[in-house]
Amino acid sequence: MSNRNLLVAAFVVFIVIFIIVPIPDFLLDVLLVINITLSLLILVNSIYATDALSMASFPTMLLFATMYRLSLNIVSTRLIIGKGEAGGVIRSFGRFVGGNDLVVGFIVYIIIMLAQFIVITKGAERVAEVSARFTLDAMPGKQMAIDADLNSGLINEAEAKERRKKIQREADFYGSMDGAAKFVKNDAIFGIITTVVNILGGIIMGLVAHGNTIEEALEKYTILTIGDGLVSQIPALLISVATGIIVTRAASDGDLGSDLVKQLFGSPQVLYIGAAACTILVPILRQWSLLAVAIGLALLAKKIKDKVKEVSLQEEIKVEEQEVEEIRKPENVVSLLQVDPIELEFGYAIIPLADKNQGGDLLDRVVMIRRQLALELGVIVPIIRLRDNIQLAPNQYVIKIKGVEVASGELILDHFMAMNPRGISDEEIKGIPTTEPAFGLPALWIPESMRDRAEMMGFTVVDPPSIVATHMTEILRRHIHELLSRQDVQTLIDNVKTNNPAIVEELVPKIMTLGEIQKVLANLLREGVSIRDMTTILETLADFAPVTRDTDMLTEYVRQSLGRAISKSYLGNGSSEVITLDPKVEKIILDSVQKTEAGSYMAMDPSISSRIISKAASLAEKMAQKGIQPIILASPVVRLYFKRLTENAIPGLVVLSYNEIDPAIDINAVDMVTI
């Protein structure tokens, strides 16, 4: 690497030396040949470049090449004016191009110089300017796209960093090319000035210093000037073409040759049209070469068409072979065994809700559901799989947990659901009777024209995407304990270990296994207790796990540690009305508990349990009619068993223990469960 840097530094130093120190004509010939070769290498590299960044150093390369060519111009000008000779390369160019005809050579030189300056140089300069402007304007949008992909999990941090770096390099490159294109333009202008100076200065030196006649001086110095100009302008033309190629390849991914051939001769239909056009022009222009071109295009089109058919046939055969091979493979059923944790299937009429092109935002709502539950319950919600199912009714959707249907509903996309939670008379609101799927409330499907009127009358009006999102959220709350896997628990523990490694090292796996912690967390989630405070949960388990390995009892200890959060979520900060358990009922429950090595269970007389459940249900319904959350308080040793007794018959009933109540909350016992 250091040797390469030394070589570049020496190259720049020698350029300066060429400008100052006189150089003999034989050395100038060598340097001119190197200049032409260097220009050819730059042009060929630009043709084979796959994208602009594959020649990221092109602006610097362009600067060095321009400096080198200008230094040779100065050296040749010194030799032409001073000695009337500039080496064999310049003299050969002047005589060969002009064919020993001064006028022809001068005209050819003027045409080449104008073609470079007016066509190629001006075009490349404009493209470089526009590319730089649009690249810089597009940077914020590209950065936002990268951030969006990173936030959605499509790419990781390393890929995002690499993409940002590439965008920055593109902006730097096109910005540099915008300035470097001025080198090419000004180099062409400098060539014109050098030509005029060489001719005028040469004629003056020929007349004054060498005693030539005006004809001799004009012929001698003009030919040398033409040769010098061609030797300079041809490499400059090559580099101008390379510049144009580099700045115009923004939308290409392959090399230039492949892209041009594929895009120009890739369509048989286009070639057939070209062949037909050439055939029509044959009698008009009377040029039989057009017929040869037409035949060539037709043959090429036929060959490409046959090739396309062959490739298509090979692809079909390959696909069929792959399908047969997949069927033959013994392990091809493995993919069928995969069960998605959560699925939302919908009929074809509901597809617009999940299609962004049709204005659907269901995918965004699903992302928000996962975020909301992560904040509320502190749990990692698995990816929710959305798919259409033609076997469902057009307006029906189904929610599945681990492949089993747990809920369903129907929507009418061009209607809104109006719910009447306050018992308002709905005689003035006409709609299609239905039931709200998440909470089972009576509702009406109403058209959009009646939405404002229903809201003014006190109805709760929601759109179809909100109905699905609310239903999905409630289903996930009820079944989130089933979705908590050991891998999720490991992720939560690793997150705690980042800031609190001591508690994790003490607990896992010395005292408790991952499966035991999973059971405790699932018990908490089953009753809607947030596990976001994992540090407190793990510390409590570390305190009590050495005493008992019963995960149900450990769950009760954890609930007591989380008492403040549990109390706040159900009882608030002021006084709260609750239902208590009769001590006789608590004694009956405790007496029915049977403890075994596999855990504890209740063995109660069915008639007694039925009376307890019936009494609790009637009291809970009475509180619910008043608009109060039904809450039953029990002693710590009874809470768990009473909850298990009533959870199937009264799903929404909240059962708390006295040890979970925040002392700052004023409890008002309004009734008691008795038998």
C-alpha positions as CSV (number, residue, x, y, z in Angstrom):
1,M,0.0,0.0,0.0
2,S,2.8,2.4,0.9
3,N,4.6,1.6,-2.4
4,R,1.4,2.4,-4.4
5,N,1.1,5.8,-2.6
6,L,4.7,6.5,-3.3
7,L,4.1,5.7,-7.0
8,V,1.2,8.2,-7.2
9,A,3.2,10.9,-5.4
10,A,6.1,10.4,-7.8
11,F,3.7,10.6,-10.7
12,V,2.4,14.0,-9.5
13,V,6.0,15.3,-8.9
14,F,7.1,14.3,-12.4
15,I,4.1,16.1,-13.9
16,V,5.4,19.3,-12.3
17,I,8.9,18.6,-13.5
18,F,7.7,18.2,-17.1
19,I,6.2,21.7,-17.0
20,I,9.4,23.3,-15.7
21,V,12.3,21.2,-17.1
22,P,12.9,20.9,-20.9
23,I,12.5,17.4,-22.2
24,P,14.1,15.9,-25.3
25,D,11.8,14.9,-28.2
26,F,12.5,11.1,-27.9
27,L,11.4,11.2,-24.2
28,L,8.3,13.1,-25.2
29,D,7.4,10.3,-27.6
30,V,7.4,7.8,-24.8
31,L,5.3,10.1,-22.5
32,L,2.8,10.6,-25.3
33,V,2.4,6.9,-25.9
34,I,1.9,6.4,-22.1
35,N,-0.8,9.2,-22.3
36,I,-2.7,7.4,-25.1
37,T,-2.4,4.0,-23.3
38,L,-3.6,5.5,-20.0
39,S,-6.6,7.0,-21.7
40,L,-7.5,3.7,-23.3
41,L,-7.3,1.9,-20.0
42,I,-9.6,4.5,-18.4
43,L,-12.1,4.1,-21.2
44,V,-12.1,0.3,-21.1
45,N,-12.4,0.3,-17.3
46,S,-15.5,2.6,-17.5
47,I,-17.1,0.2,-20.1
48,Y,-16.6,-2.8,-17.8
49,A,-17.6,-1.0,-14.6
50,T,-20.8,-2.5,-13.1
51,D,-21.8,0.7,-11.3
52,A,-20.5,4.2,-10.6
53,L,-19.0,3.3,-7.3
54,S,-16.8,0.5,-8.8
55,M,-14.7,3.5,-10.1
56,A,-15.1,5.7,-7.1
57,S,-11.7,7.2,-7.6
58,F,-12.6,8.4,-11.1
59,P,-12.8,12.1,-10.3
60,T,-9.2,12.0,-8.9
61,M,-8.1,9.8,-11.8
62,L,-9.6,12.5,-14.2
63,L,-7.7,15.2,-12.4
64,F,-4.3,13.4,-12.7
65,A,-4.9,12.5,-16.4
66,T,-5.8,16.1,-17.2
67,M,-2.7,17.4,-15.4
68,Y,-0.5,14.9,-17.2
69,R,-1.9,15.8,-20.6
70,L,-1.6,19.5,-19.9
71,S,2.0,19.1,-18.9
72,L,2.7,17.3,-22.2
73,N,1.0,20.1,-24.1
74,I,3.3,22.6,-22.5
75,V,6.4,20.4,-23.3
76,S,5.3,20.0,-26.9
77,T,4.6,23.7,-27.3
78,R,8.1,24.5,-26.0
79,L,9.6,22.1,-28.6
80,I,7.4,23.2,-31.5
81,I,8.0,26.9,-31.0
82,G,11.6,26.6,-29.8
83,K,13.1,24.0,-32.2
84,G,10.5,23.5,-34.9
85,E,10.4,19.8,-33.9
86,A,8.3,17.8,-31.4
87,G,9.2,14.1,-31.9
88,G,8.1,11.3,-34.2
89,V,4.7,10.7,-32.6
90,I,3.4,14.3,-33.2
91,R,4.9,14.5,-36.7
92,S,3.4,11.1,-37.6
93,F,0.0,12.0,-36.3
94,G,0.0,15.3,-38.3
95,R,1.0,13.7,-41.6
96,F,-1.1,10.5,-41.2
97,V,-4.4,12.1,-40.3
98,G,-4.0,14.9,-42.9
99,G,-2.6,12.6,-45.6
100,N,0.2,15.2,-46.2
101,D,-2.6,17.6,-47.0
102,L,-2.5,20.7,-44.7
103,V,-6.2,21.6,-45.3
104,V,-7.5,18.1,-44.7
105,G,-5.5,17.7,-41.6
106,F,-6.6,21.0,-40.2
107,I,-10.3,20.3,-41.0
108,V,-10.2,16.8,-39.4
109,Y,-8.5,18.3,-36.3
110,I,-11.2,21.0,-36.0
111,I,-14.0,18.4,-36.4
112,I,-12.6,16.2,-33.6
113,M,-12.1,19.1,-31.3
114,L,-15.6,20.5,-31.9
115,A,-17.1,17.0,-31.4
116,Q,-15.4,16.6,-28.1
117,F,-16.1,20.1,-26.8
118,I,-19.7,20.6,-28.1
119,V,-21.2,17.1,-28.0
120,I,-19.4,14.8,-25.5
121,T,-17.9,17.3,-23.0
122,K,-21.0,19.5,-22.7
123,G,-23.3,16.4,-22.4
124,A,-21.2,14.7,-19.8
125,E,-21.0,18.0,-17.8
126,R,-24.8,18.4,-17.8
127,V,-25.4,14.8,-16.9
128,A,-22.9,15.0,-14.0
129,E,-24.5,18.2,-12.7
130,V,-28.1,16.7,-12.8
131,S,-26.9,13.4,-11.3
132,A,-25.3,15.3,-8.4
133,R,-28.4,17.4,-7.8
134,F,-30.8,14.5,-7.8
135,T,-28.5,12.2,-5.8
136,L,-28.2,14.8,-3.0
137,D,-32.0,15.5,-3.1
138,A,-32.8,11.8,-2.8
139,M,-30.5,11.3,0.2
140,P,-33.1,12.0,2.9
141,G,-35.7,9.7,1.3
142,K,-33.1,6.9,1.1
143,Q,-32.1,7.4,4.7
144,M,-35.7,7.2,5.8
145,A,-36.2,4.0,3.8
146,I,-33.2,2.4,5.5
147,D,-34.5,3.4,8.9
148,A,-38.0,2.0,8.1
149,D,-36.4,-1.3,7.0
150,L,-34.3,-1.4,10.1
151,N,-37.3,-0.7,12.4
152,S,-39.4,-3.3,10.7
153,G,-36.7,-5.9,11.1
154,L,-36.0,-6.5,7.4
155,I,-32.4,-5.6,7.9
156,N,-30.0,-5.6,10.8
157,E,-27.8,-2.8,12.1
158,A,-24.8,-3.8,10.1
159,E,-26.7,-3.9,6.8
160,A,-28.2,-0.5,7.6
161,K,-24.8,0.9,8.3
162,E,-23.5,-0.5,5.0
163,R,-26.4,1.0,3.1
164,R,-25.9,4.4,4.7
165,K,-22.2,4.3,3.8
166,K,-23.1,3.4,0.2
167,I,-25.5,6.3,0.0
168,Q,-22.9,8.7,1.4
169,R,-20.3,7.4,-1.1
170,E,-22.7,7.9,-4.0
171,A,-23.4,11.5,-2.9
172,D,-19.7,12.2,-2.6
173,F,-19.0,10.6,-5.9
174,Y,-21.6,12.5,-7.9
175,G,-20.7,15.7,-6.2
176,S,-17.0,15.2,-7.1
177,M,-18.0,14.3,-10.7
178,D,-20.0,17.5,-11.0
179,G,-16.7,19.4,-10.3
180,A,-14.4,17.0,-12.1
181,A,-16.5,17.4,-15.3
182,K,-15.2,21.0,-15.5
183,F,-11.7,19.6,-16.0
184,V,-12.8,18.0,-19.2
185,K,-14.5,21.1,-20.5
186,N,-11.7,23.5,-19.6
187,D,-9.2,21.0,-21.1
188,A,-10.9,21.2,-24.4
189,I,-10.8,25.0,-24.2
190,F,-7.1,24.9,-23.4
191,G,-6.6,22.7,-26.5
192,I,-8.1,25.4,-28.7
193,I,-5.9,28.1,-27.2
194,T,-2.8,25.9,-27.5
195,T,-3.5,25.3,-31.2
196,V,-3.8,29.1,-31.9
197,V,-0.6,29.8,-29.9
198,N,1.4,27.0,-31.6
199,I,0.5,28.2,-35.1
200,L,1.0,31.9,-34.5
201,G,4.1,31.4,-32.3
202,G,5.6,28.8,-34.8
203,I,5.1,31.1,-37.8
204,I,6.7,34.0,-36.0
205,M,9.7,31.9,-34.9
206,G,10.0,30.3,-38.3
207,L,10.1,33.8,-40.0
208,V,12.3,35.5,-37.4
209,A,14.6,32.9,-35.9
210,H,14.9,30.2,-38.7
211,G,14.6,32.4,-41.8
212,N,11.7,30.3,-43.3
213,T,9.4,31.7,-45.9
214,I,5.7,32.2,-44.9
215,E,4.7,29.1,-46.9
216,E,7.4,27.0,-45.3
217,A,6.6,28.2,-41.8
218,L,2.9,27.8,-42.3
219,E,3.2,24.2,-43.6
220,K,5.9,23.1,-41.0
221,Y,4.3,24.5,-37.9
222,T,0.7,23.9,-38.9
223,I,1.4,20.2,-39.4
224,L,3.2,20.0,-36.1
225,T,0.4,21.9,-34.4
226,I,-2.2,19.5,-35.9
227,G,-0.2,16.5,-34.8
228,D,0.2,17.9,-31.3
229,G,-3.5,18.8,-31.1
230,L,-4.5,15.3,-32.3
231,V,-2.1,13.6,-29.9
232,S,-3.7,15.6,-27.1
233,Q,-7.3,15.7,-28.2
234,I,-7.6,11.9,-28.9
235,P,-6.7,10.9,-25.3
236,A,-8.9,13.8,-24.1
237,L,-11.8,12.5,-26.3
238,L,-11.3,9.0,-24.9
239,I,-11.5,10.3,-21.3
240,S,-14.5,12.5,-22.2
241,V,-16.3,9.4,-23.4
242,A,-15.3,7.5,-20.3
243,T,-16.7,10.4,-18.2
244,G,-20.0,10.3,-20.1
245,I,-20.2,6.5,-19.6
246,I,-19.5,6.7,-15.8
247,V,-22.1,9.4,-15.1
248,T,-24.8,7.9,-17.3
249,R,-24.7,4.4,-15.7
250,A,-26.8,5.3,-12.6
251,A,-29.6,2.8,-13.4
252,S,-27.5,-0.2,-14.5
253,D,-26.4,-3.2,-12.5
254,G,-24.3,-5.1,-15.1
255,D,-21.4,-4.3,-17.4
256,L,-22.0,-1.9,-20.3
257,G,-21.6,-4.5,-23.1
258,S,-24.1,-7.0,-21.6
259,D,-26.6,-4.2,-21.0
260,L,-26.4,-2.7,-24.5
261,V,-26.6,-6.1,-26.3
262,K,-29.4,-7.3,-24.1
263,Q,-31.5,-4.1,-24.3
264,L,-30.8,-3.4,-28.0
265,F,-31.1,-6.9,-29.4
266,G,-33.1,-8.6,-26.7
267,S,-36.6,-8.4,-28.3
268,P,-37.3,-10.5,-31.4
269,Q,-40.3,-8.3,-32.2
270,V,-38.2,-5.2,-32.5
271,L,-35.7,-6.9,-34.7
272,Y,-38.5,-8.1,-37.0
273,I,-39.8,-4.6,-37.3
274,G,-36.3,-3.3,-38.1
275,A,-35.9,-6.0,-40.8
276,A,-39.3,-5.0,-42.3
277,A,-38.3,-1.3,-42.4
278,C,-35.0,-2.1,-44.1
279,T,-36.8,-4.2,-46.7
280,I,-39.3,-1.4,-47.5
281,L,-36.4,1.0,-48.0
282,V,-34.6,-1.2,-50.6
283,P,-36.6,-0.1,-53.7
284,I,-36.6,3.5,-52.5
285,L,-32.9,4.0,-51.8
286,R,-31.7,1.2,-54.3
287,Q,-29.2,0.0,-51.8
288,W,-28.9,-3.8,-51.6
289,S,-26.9,-3.5,-48.4
290,L,-30.3,-2.7,-46.8
291,L,-31.5,-6.1,-47.9
292,A,-28.4,-7.8,-46.3
293,V,-29.1,-5.9,-43.1
294,A,-32.8,-6.9,-43.1
295,I,-31.8,-10.6,-43.6
296,G,-29.3,-10.4,-40.8
297,L,-31.9,-8.8,-38.4
298,A,-34.5,-11.5,-39.3
299,L,-32.0,-14.3,-38.7
300,L,-30.9,-12.8,-35.4
301,A,-34.6,-12.3,-34.3
302,K,-35.4,-16.0,-35.2
303,K,-32.3,-17.2,-33.3
304,I,-33.2,-15.1,-30.2
305,K,-36.8,-16.3,-30.4
306,D,-35.7,-19.9,-30.5
307,K,-33.3,-19.3,-27.6
308,V,-36.1,-17.8,-25.5
309,K,-38.4,-20.8,-26.2
310,E,-35.5,-23.2,-25.4
311,V,-34.8,-21.3,-22.1
312,S,-38.5,-21.3,-21.2
313,L,-38.8,-25.0,-21.9
314,Q,-35.8,-25.7,-19.8
315,E,-37.2,-23.7,-17.0
316,E,-40.5,-25.6,-17.1
317,I,-38.7,-28.9,-17.1
318,K,-36.5,-27.8,-14.2
319,V,-39.5,-26.7,-12.2
320,E,-41.3,-30.0,-12.9
321,E,-38.2,-31.9,-11.9
322,Q,-37.9,-29.9,-8.7
323,E,-41.6,-30.5,-7.9
324,V,-41.1,-34.2,-8.5
325,E,-37.9,-34.2,-6.4
326,E,-39.7,-32.4,-3.6
327,I,-42.4,-35.0,-3.6
328,R,-39.9,-37.9,-3.6
329,K,-37.9,-36.3,-0.7
330,P,-38.8,-38.0,2.6
331,E,-38.3,-34.7,4.5
332,N,-40.6,-32.6,2.3
333,V,-43.4,-32.9,5.0
334,V,-41.3,-31.0,7.5
335,S,-42.5,-27.7,6.2
336,L,-46.1,-28.9,6.7
337,L,-45.5,-29.5,10.4
338,Q,-44.8,-25.9,11.1
339,V,-47.7,-24.3,13.1
340,D,-47.9,-20.5,13.2
341,P,-48.4,-19.2,16.8
342,I,-51.0,-16.6,15.7
343,E,-52.9,-16.5,12.4
344,L,-55.5,-14.1,11.0
345,E,-57.3,-15.5,8.1
346,F,-59.9,-13.5,6.1
347,G,-62.2,-14.0,3.2
348,Y,-61.6,-12.4,-0.2
349,A,-63.9,-9.4,0.4
350,I,-61.7,-8.3,3.4
351,I,-58.4,-8.4,1.5
352,P,-58.4,-4.6,0.9
353,L,-57.9,-4.1,4.7
354,A,-54.5,-5.8,4.4
355,D,-53.5,-4.4,1.0
356,K,-51.6,-1.1,1.2
357,N,-52.2,-0.4,-2.5
358,Q,-55.9,-0.3,-1.7
359,G,-55.5,1.9,1.4
360,G,-55.6,-0.9,3.9
361,D,-53.7,-0.3,7.2
362,L,-54.3,-3.6,8.9
363,L,-50.6,-4.5,8.7
364,D,-49.7,-1.3,10.5
365,R,-52.3,-2.0,13.2
366,V,-50.9,-5.5,13.8
367,V,-47.5,-3.9,14.4
368,M,-49.1,-1.5,16.9
369,I,-50.9,-4.4,18.6
370,R,-47.5,-6.1,19.3
371,R,-46.0,-2.9,20.6
372,Q,-49.1,-2.2,22.8
373,L,-49.0,-5.6,24.4
374,A,-45.3,-5.5,24.9
375,L,-45.7,-2.2,26.8
376,E,-48.8,-3.4,28.8
377,L,-47.8,-7.0,29.6
378,G,-44.0,-7.0,29.0
379,V,-44.2,-10.0,26.8
380,I,-42.8,-10.7,23.3
381,V,-45.8,-11.3,21.0
382,P,-45.0,-13.7,18.2
383,I,-45.3,-12.6,14.6
384,I,-49.0,-12.5,13.5
385,R,-49.4,-14.2,10.2
386,L,-52.0,-12.7,7.9
387,R,-53.3,-14.8,5.0
388,D,-56.4,-15.0,2.8
389,N,-58.6,-18.1,2.9
390,I,-61.0,-18.7,0.0
391,Q,-62.8,-21.4,2.1
392,L,-64.2,-18.7,4.4
393,A,-67.2,-16.5,3.7
394,P,-66.3,-13.4,1.8
395,N,-66.8,-11.1,4.8
396,Q,-65.6,-13.5,7.5
397,Y,-62.3,-13.5,9.4
398,V,-60.9,-16.2,11.7
399,I,-58.3,-15.9,14.5
400,K,-56.2,-19.0,15.2
401,I,-53.9,-19.8,18.1
402,K,-51.4,-22.5,17.2
403,G,-53.4,-23.6,14.3
404,V,-56.7,-23.9,16.2
405,E,-59.6,-21.4,15.6
406,V,-60.4,-19.5,18.8
407,A,-62.5,-16.6,17.5
408,S,-64.2,-15.4,14.3
409,G,-66.2,-12.4,13.1
410,E,-67.8,-10.9,10.1
411,L,-67.4,-7.4,8.6
412,I,-69.2,-5.1,6.1
413,L,-66.4,-3.0,4.6
414,D,-68.5,0.0,3.5
415,H,-70.3,0.2,6.9
416,F,-69.4,1.3,10.4
417,M,-70.3,-0.6,13.7
418,A,-72.3,1.5,16.1
419,M,-72.4,0.2,19.7
420,N,-74.9,1.4,22.4
421,P,-73.1,1.0,25.7
422,R,-75.3,3.4,27.7
423,G,-78.7,2.0,26.8
424,I,-79.6,4.9,24.6
425,S,-82.7,4.3,22.5
426,D,-81.7,3.2,19.0
427,E,-85.1,3.6,17.4
428,E,-83.8,6.6,15.4
429,I,-80.7,4.7,14.2
430,K,-81.5,2.1,11.5
431,G,-79.0,-0.5,10.7
432,I,-78.1,-4.2,10.4
433,P,-78.2,-5.8,13.9
434,T,-75.0,-7.6,14.8
435,T,-72.8,-8.4,17.8
436,E,-69.4,-6.7,18.6
437,P,-67.0,-9.7,18.3
438,A,-64.5,-8.7,21.0
439,F,-66.8,-8.1,24.0
440,G,-70.1,-9.5,22.7
441,L,-72.0,-6.2,22.9
442,P,-75.1,-5.6,20.7
443,A,-74.4,-3.3,17.8
444,L,-75.6,-2.1,14.4
445,W,-73.9,-1.9,11.0
446,I,-74.7,1.6,9.8
447,P,-73.7,3.4,6.5
448,E,-71.1,6.1,6.6
449,S,-73.8,8.8,6.0
450,M,-75.2,8.0,9.5
451,R,-71.9,8.0,11.3
452,D,-72.0,11.6,12.5
453,R,-75.6,11.3,13.7
454,A,-74.9,8.2,15.7
455,E,-71.9,9.8,17.4
456,M,-73.9,12.8,18.3
457,M,-76.5,10.5,19.9
458,G,-73.8,8.9,22.1
459,F,-73.1,5.7,20.1
460,T,-69.6,4.4,19.9
461,V,-68.8,4.1,16.2
462,V,-65.8,2.2,14.9
463,D,-64.5,1.2,11.4
464,P,-63.9,-2.4,10.3
465,P,-60.0,-2.3,10.7
466,S,-60.5,-1.1,14.3
467,I,-63.0,-3.9,15.0
468,V,-60.4,-6.5,13.8
469,A,-57.6,-4.9,15.7
470,T,-59.6,-4.7,19.0
471,H,-60.8,-8.3,18.6
472,M,-57.2,-9.5,17.9
473,T,-55.9,-7.5,20.9
474,E,-58.5,-9.1,23.3
475,I,-57.8,-12.6,22.0
476,L,-54.1,-12.2,22.5
477,R,-54.7,-10.9,26.1
478,R,-56.7,-14.1,26.8
479,H,-54.3,-16.5,25.2
480,I,-50.9,-14.8,25.7
481,H,-49.9,-17.2,28.4
482,E,-50.2,-20.1,25.9
483,L,-47.9,-18.3,23.5
484,L,-45.1,-17.7,25.9
485,S,-42.3,-20.1,24.9
486,R,-39.1,-21.1,26.6
487,Q,-37.2,-19.2,23.9
488,D,-39.2,-16.0,24.8
489,V,-38.4,-16.5,28.4
490,Q,-34.7,-16.9,27.6
491,T,-34.9,-13.6,25.6
492,L,-36.5,-11.8,28.6
493,I,-33.8,-13.2,30.9
494,D,-31.0,-12.2,28.6
495,N,-32.5,-8.7,28.6
496,V,-32.4,-8.6,32.4
497,K,-28.9,-10.0,32.4
498,T,-27.6,-7.0,30.5
499,N,-28.1,-4.7,33.5
500,N,-28.6,-7.1,36.3
501,P,-26.3,-10.1,35.7
502,A,-26.0,-11.1,39.4
503,I,-29.7,-12.0,39.8
504,V,-29.7,-14.1,36.7
505,E,-26.5,-16.0,37.6
506,E,-27.9,-16.7,41.0
507,L,-31.3,-18.0,39.8
508,V,-30.7,-19.8,36.5
509,P,-30.0,-22.6,36.4
510,K,-28.7,-23.2,39.9
511,I,-32.1,-22.7,41.6
512,M,-34.8,-22.8,38.9
513,T,-34.9,-24.1,35.4
514,L,-36.1,-22.2,32.4
515,G,-39.3,-24.3,32.3
516,E,-40.2,-23.5,35.9
517,I,-39.8,-19.8,35.3
518,Q,-41.9,-20.1,32.2
519,K,-44.7,-21.6,34.3
520,V,-44.6,-18.8,36.8
521,L,-44.7,-16.1,34.0
522,A,-47.5,-18.0,32.3
523,N,-49.5,-18.0,35.5
524,L,-49.1,-14.2,35.8
525,L,-50.1,-13.6,32.2
526,R,-53.1,-15.9,32.6
527,E,-54.6,-13.4,35.0
528,G,-53.5,-10.3,33.1
529,V,-50.5,-9.4,35.4
530,S,-47.7,-7.6,33.5
531,I,-44.3,-9.3,33.6
532,R,-42.5,-6.2,32.4
533,D,-40.8,-5.8,35.7
534,M,-38.7,-8.9,35.2
535,T,-36.0,-7.8,37.7
536,T,-38.5,-7.9,40.6
537,I,-40.0,-11.2,39.4
538,L,-36.6,-12.9,39.3
539,E,-35.5,-11.5,42.6
540,T,-38.6,-12.8,44.2
541,L,-38.1,-16.2,42.7
542,A,-34.5,-16.2,43.9
543,D,-35.8,-15.5,47.5
544,F,-38.5,-18.1,47.7
545,A,-37.5,-20.9,45.2
546,P,-35.1,-22.4,47.8
547,V,-38.1,-22.8,50.1
548,T,-40.6,-24.3,47.7
549,R,-40.6,-25.6,44.1
550,D,-44.3,-25.3,43.7
551,T,-44.7,-22.9,40.8
552,D,-48.3,-22.0,41.9
553,M,-47.0,-20.9,45.3
554,L,-44.1,-19.1,43.7
555,T,-46.6,-17.2,41.5
556,E,-48.4,-16.0,44.6
557,Y,-45.2,-14.7,46.1
558,V,-44.4,-12.9,42.9
559,R,-47.9,-11.4,42.8
560,Q,-47.3,-10.0,46.3
561,S,-44.1,-8.4,45.2
562,L,-45.9,-6.8,42.3
563,G,-48.8,-5.8,44.6
564,R,-48.5,-2.0,43.9
565,A,-48.7,-2.5,40.2
566,I,-51.6,-5.0,40.5
567,S,-53.5,-2.7,42.8
568,K,-53.0,0.3,40.6
569,S,-54.3,-1.5,37.5
570,Y,-57.5,-2.7,39.2
571,L,-58.2,-0.4,42.2
572,G,-56.8,2.9,41.2
573,N,-55.6,5.5,43.8
574,G,-58.8,6.2,45.7
575,S,-61.4,4.1,47.5
576,S,-62.6,1.0,45.8
577,E,-65.6,-1.3,46.2
578,V,-64.8,-5.0,46.5
579,I,-66.5,-8.3,47.4
580,T,-65.0,-10.5,50.2
581,L,-65.1,-14.2,51.0
582,D,-66.9,-15.5,54.0
583,P,-64.3,-17.1,56.3
584,K,-66.5,-20.3,56.3
585,V,-66.2,-20.4,52.5
586,E,-62.4,-19.9,52.8
587,K,-62.2,-22.8,55.3
588,I,-64.2,-25.1,52.9
589,I,-61.9,-24.3,50.1
590,L,-58.8,-24.9,52.1
591,D,-60.1,-28.2,53.4
592,S,-60.8,-29.4,49.9
593,V,-57.2,-28.7,48.7
594,Q,-55.3,-31.9,48.1
595,K,-51.5,-31.6,47.8
596,T,-49.4,-34.1,45.9
597,E,-45.9,-34.3,44.4
598,A,-47.4,-33.2,41.0
599,G,-49.0,-30.1,42.6
600,S,-52.2,-29.1,44.4
601,Y,-55.8,-29.6,43.3
602,M,-59.3,-29.1,44.7
603,A,-61.6,-32.0,45.7
604,M,-64.8,-30.3,46.6
605,D,-68.4,-31.5,46.7
606,P,-70.0,-30.4,43.4
607,S,-73.1,-29.1,45.1
608,I,-71.1,-26.8,47.4
609,S,-68.8,-25.6,44.6
610,S,-71.9,-24.8,42.5
611,R,-73.4,-22.8,45.3
612,I,-70.2,-20.8,45.8
613,I,-69.9,-20.1,42.1
614,S,-73.6,-19.1,41.8
615,K,-73.3,-16.7,44.7
616,A,-70.1,-15.1,43.3
617,A,-71.6,-14.8,39.8
618,S,-74.7,-13.0,41.1
619,L,-72.6,-10.5,43.2
620,A,-70.2,-9.9,40.3
621,E,-73.2,-9.3,37.9
622,K,-74.7,-6.8,40.4
623,M,-71.5,-4.8,40.5
624,A,-71.1,-4.9,36.7
625,Q,-74.6,-3.5,36.3
626,K,-73.4,-0.5,38.4
627,G,-70.5,0.0,36.0
628,I,-67.9,-1.3,38.6
629,Q,-65.2,-3.8,37.9
630,P,-66.1,-7.0,39.9
631,I,-63.2,-7.7,42.3
632,I,-63.2,-10.4,45.0
633,L,-60.7,-10.2,47.9
634,A,-59.5,-13.4,49.5
635,S,-56.7,-14.4,51.9
636,P,-53.4,-15.2,50.3
637,V,-53.6,-19.0,50.8
638,V,-57.1,-19.1,49.3
639,R,-56.9,-16.6,46.4
640,L,-55.3,-19.1,43.9
641,Y,-57.8,-21.9,44.5
642,F,-60.8,-19.6,44.4
643,K,-59.7,-18.2,41.1
644,R,-59.4,-21.7,39.7
645,L,-62.8,-22.5,41.0
646,T,-64.5,-19.6,39.3
647,E,-62.3,-18.8,36.2
648,N,-64.3,-21.0,33.8
649,A,-67.7,-19.9,35.0
650,I,-66.9,-16.2,35.5
651,P,-64.1,-15.5,33.1
652,G,-63.8,-11.7,33.7
653,L,-63.7,-12.0,37.5
654,V,-60.7,-10.4,39.2
655,V,-59.5,-12.2,42.4
656,L,-56.9,-10.4,44.6
657,S,-55.4,-11.3,47.9
658,Y,-55.1,-9.0,50.9
659,N,-51.3,-9.0,50.6
660,E,-51.5,-7.6,47.0
661,I,-53.4,-4.4,48.1
662,D,-51.5,-1.2,48.3
663,P,-51.9,0.2,51.9
664,A,-52.7,3.6,50.4
665,I,-55.9,2.4,48.8
666,D,-59.1,2.6,50.9
667,I,-61.0,-0.7,50.4
668,N,-64.8,-0.7,50.8
669,A,-66.3,-4.2,51.1
670,V,-69.8,-3.9,49.7
671,D,-70.8,-7.6,49.9
672,M,-69.6,-11.1,50.8
673,V,-69.7,-14.5,49.1
674,T,-71.5,-16.9,51.5
675,I,-73.3,-20.2,51.2
